[in-house]
Each structure stands twice: as structure tokens, then as C-alpha cells.
Amino acid sequence: MNWRGMWSFVYAIEPSMDENPPWTPPDARHPKAILDIVRFLDVENTARYAKRAGWTCCTIFVSDATRLLFAEIPLDPVGPRKWYNRGANQMISWMQQVGFVRHDWRLCQDAAEAQARANHGFPTVVIAREEGSPGHVALVIPGQQNARGFPHVAQAGLVNFSAGYWENPAAQYITHP
């Protein structure tokens, strides 16, 4: 069985399949671990992240990757207020009201800091609220910023890729210790 295929759309169950997912606890942070997770999730070829009519799977990919990094941005978090982080706009709201306060996520000063954090193995995302759409989120991965200063990312979106650039000057960069 395929471990990635065992996660439901709503939330991830504990993997117990024959594949060994590259869990990376905080004491094992390393840039290679982020790249191993991106390779394992195989965003370009895994049906879970395939674009569907009217929506993409950016939040699912980022939730899966951050979960393997022990810094999960959940799709369906529980708590006093029920959140459904199926859109990046909702993830931003969750991050501001829960992630920063209870889960140690914090804003980066800029794209350069976000790239540096990923280059040191820290879970880092780029996220943008987009009115009239669900927004977008991508995982910052180790590498170099492009000539215009945007960080190296892996994403599920209109185009899925394991290494490239998503340029949005209005985006926020968020990292985990």
C-alpha cells in the first residue's frame, strides 16, 4: 500500500504502511531532511496533490510536509474553535490566532530570512491571502533565492513542482524553530 494514499482529504492518520516516511523531529533538523521529505511526497506525481476542477492542493501538500517535520500546519485542527485549513486564507487565520501563540510559528522579516531558515533545516512556508480565492501556500526548501529575491519552494498549485519559485510580493514568510 502507498502511505501517502492512506491519508484522507480531511486529516492525516498515523502512517503504518510498508513505506518508511522520513519523519524529522526537531532535534534532527537539517536541510537534507526537508529535501528528503519533498522527494518522498513527490508533489509532481502523487494523485493526492493533483489539481482538480476548481481547486488545487497547496494546503494538503504543506500540511503533509510540515507534519513530517513535526511542525504540522493541520488541515483540520481541533480545539475550542473549529478550523478548516483547506484554503491558504484559512491557514493564515489559523496561524495568526493559534500557530503563533501555541505552536511556536513566527513571521520572518523577509524572503532572505525565510530562505536562510530553510537552508538551516527549519520548516518554513510562504503564504499569501488572496481575496476572492482560497489563497496560496508553498514550502520554502533549501536552495538559493532567485534574481528577484524570491525563495526556492516546492508547491502544489496550478503547477506542481518540487523545486522552483513562486513570486508574490504580498506573501508572508513563516518559520518554525
N, C-alpha and C positions, 0 to 999 in steps of 0.2 A: 504494500500500500504506500501511497505517497503522503508523507507527513503534511505537506502544505495543503493538500486537498482535504485533509481531515478538519481543518478549521472552518467553522461556519461563517456565513456573512456577518452575523451579529456579533459573535465574540469568539475568542480563541480558546480551545480546550487544551489541556496539557497533552503534549505530544507523547505518544507511546508507540510509534510506528518503528519500522526497522531502520529508517534513516536516522543518523545522529545529527541533530541540529547543532549549529555552532553557538551554543549558549556562551555568553561572555559576561560574567559577573563583574561588578565594579573594580574588584582588585586585580582583574586581568585586562583592563582597558589597554588597547593597542591599536594603532591604525590598521594593521593587517586584519584584526578581528572584524572591523567594520567591512572591509572588502570581502572577507570570507562570508559574512552574512549576506551581502549583496549578491555574491555568486550563488550561494545556497538558495536564496529566494528566487533567483532567476527571473527578474521582473519582465524581461523581454519575451519569455516563453511560457510562463506559468499562467494557466487559464484564470486563476483567481484574480489576477491583475489586468486582465484583458478589458479594453474599453467596451462598454455596452451602449446600446441605443440611449442617448440622452445623459449618460453619466460615465465618469471614469473612476478609477480605484486608487487614487493617490492616498487617501486616508487609510485604506486597508494595508497598502504596502508599508507606509510609515509606521502604522501600529504594529505590524508583524516585525519589522526591523528593530524598532525600539524595545519590543518585548524581548527579543533575543539578546538585547544589550542590557537587560534588567533595568530599563528606564521607560517602561511602557507608557505610550500615549494611547489609552484604551479606546476602542470603538464604542463600547457600551459600558461605561463605568457605572458603578453603583455608589450609592451614598445618599445623604439627606435629599439631595436634588437629583433627579434622574437626568442624565446626559445621554445624548446620542451623537457621537462624534463622527457621523457619516459624511459630513462636509467639513472642509477646512475652516470655514467660518465658525462652525460649532467647536472645532478643536481650539481655535483661538480663544473663544469664550471660556472653554474648559480650562485652558492653560492660565488665563488671567485670573480666574476665580478659584481654581483648585491646584493646577500644576505648579504654579509659582509658590503658592502658600504651603502646600502639604507634600509636594513631591520633588522639591529642590531644583526644578527647572528655573532658568533665569534668562533674561534677554542678553544678547551680545551687543556690544557697542556698534558693530558694523559687520560687513561681509568679511573683512580681513580677519577679525577676531573669530568669526564662525569657521572660516577655513582653517585657522590655526588650531582651534579646538578639535576639529575633525582630524587634523593631521597628527594630533597627540592621542587620538583614540577615544575622544569623548563624544557621546551621542549628541548630534546637533542637527537641527532641522531649519529649513527656510519655509516660511508660511505667509500667505497673503490673503487678506479678506477681500473679497470681490463682490460688491453689491450686484444683485441680480443674478448671481451664480453661486455655487457652493464654495468658491474659493479654491486655493491650491496649496499643497504642502509637498515638500520633497526632502529627502535625506541628504545632508551635506556629507560628502565622502572625502577621504584623504586625496590630495592632489594639489593642483595649482589653480588660483583664480584665473579667469580669462583676462584678456587685454582690457576689458571694460570693468574689471573688478568684481565680477560675479563669481561665487564659489562653484566648485566642482560638485555635482549632485548625481544621485540616482533617483529616478521617479517613475511612477505610474501616472499617466495622464493622457492627453490627446496623443502623445507619442511616448511609449515606454522605452526607457534606456537605463543601462546600468552605469554609465559614465558619460556625462555631458554637462550642459549648462542650461539653467532656466533663468532668464533675465527679467526681473521685475523690480524696478526701483522702489516700489512701495512695500516690498516684503520685509518681514521681521525675521531675525535670526535668533534662535532659541537653543540653549545648550543645557546639558545635564552634567553634574560633577562625576 
